[in-house]
Amino acid sequence: MQGFNGSERCPRDTRITQLVFPVLYTAVFLTGFLLNAVALWAFLHVPSSSTFIIYLKNTLVADLIMTLMLPFKILSDSHLGPWQLRAFVCRFSSVVFYETMYVGMVLLGLIAFDRFLKIIRPFGKSFVKKPAFAKMVSILVWLVLFLISLPNMILNNREATPVSVRKCASLKGPLGLKWHRVVNYISQFIFWTVFVLMLLFYVVIARKVYSSYKKFRSKDHKSHKRLEGKVFVVVAVFFVCFAPFHFARVPYTHSQTHNKTNCKLENQLFITKETTLFLAATNICLDPLIYIFLCKKFTERLPCMRGRRTPASSQEHQSSQTDNFTLG
């Protein structure tokens, strides 16, 4: 059974997840920790004066928590820790990781919505544009995702043994497995709702950007084109990180909560899920691109960016639509 892990019914092949993914996750952890530590230092000097800044700060908090959960997964998957660590991962750290991942996902949608409002009503005043609204919505997002995640901790209540911890689903009772399926459907609903709304927002944004491009294409063409390309960084990060995972998660969860799945197929789905989960984890390294490309106040606080005129600042006189999107 060396190189395998799992229940007696279907031993799980963990050779790839034990040898390859811990190395990749270590690289993501070190990079993400460094980038988000710098981002935290910068944002501590940026006042929460707009909805955009508040959403970005909450995204940073979610990314930091995700980052701090990675060492537990790395040690557990590489079998460098005791079997009790695996139980901790199943019952707590992986649940927190997923919770903060979906918090970040919803916040990316709110960032896109905030930029969308800047495009369609750049000078309009409404409650949704006030910092109080952003704070209230952010608290609500954290609270709802916590309440959804909490049963996954509580119902992970079967006795942990060196054998049972090999597969997190083995620690769940019948009610825990049912709630796991429910959470999977909720997660899919969150992803597809945010994704569809984001696409709708970006259809409008793309039209405005294209209109701005046609209007000012004779003025510093290359610089202006680079600026306008940056407005799509949010949807690019969202799709690259989260779409593959949600395509793979439904069949994988089905294989975990039903006993009729072919063993070979179950292992293939496991590897697919782990691969796409790694892509989702890279979100902690890609979110700082959003801060750099779209938040002028953030880049002004970075020592390496001081004294430089960003493409955004050099183009402020050209396109109010693009500036409204990029200069949060």
Secondary structure, 3 states (H helix, E strand, C coil): CCCEEECCCCEEECHHHHHCHHHHHHHHHHHHHHHHHHHHHHHCCCCCCCHHHHHHHHHHHHHHHHHHHHHHHHHHHCCCCCHHHHHHHHHHHHHHHHHHHHHHHHHHHHHHHHHHHHHHCCCCCCHHHCHHHHHHHHHHHHHHHHHHHHHHHHCCCCCCCCCHHHCHHHHCCHHHHHHHHHHHHHHHHHHHHHHHHHHHHHHHHHHHHHHHHHHHCCCCHHHHHHHHHHHHHHHHHHHHHHHHHHHHHHHHHHHHHCCCCCHHHHHHHHHHHHHHHHHHHCHHHHHHHHHHHHCHHHHHCCHHHCCCCCHHHHCCCCCHHHHHHHCC
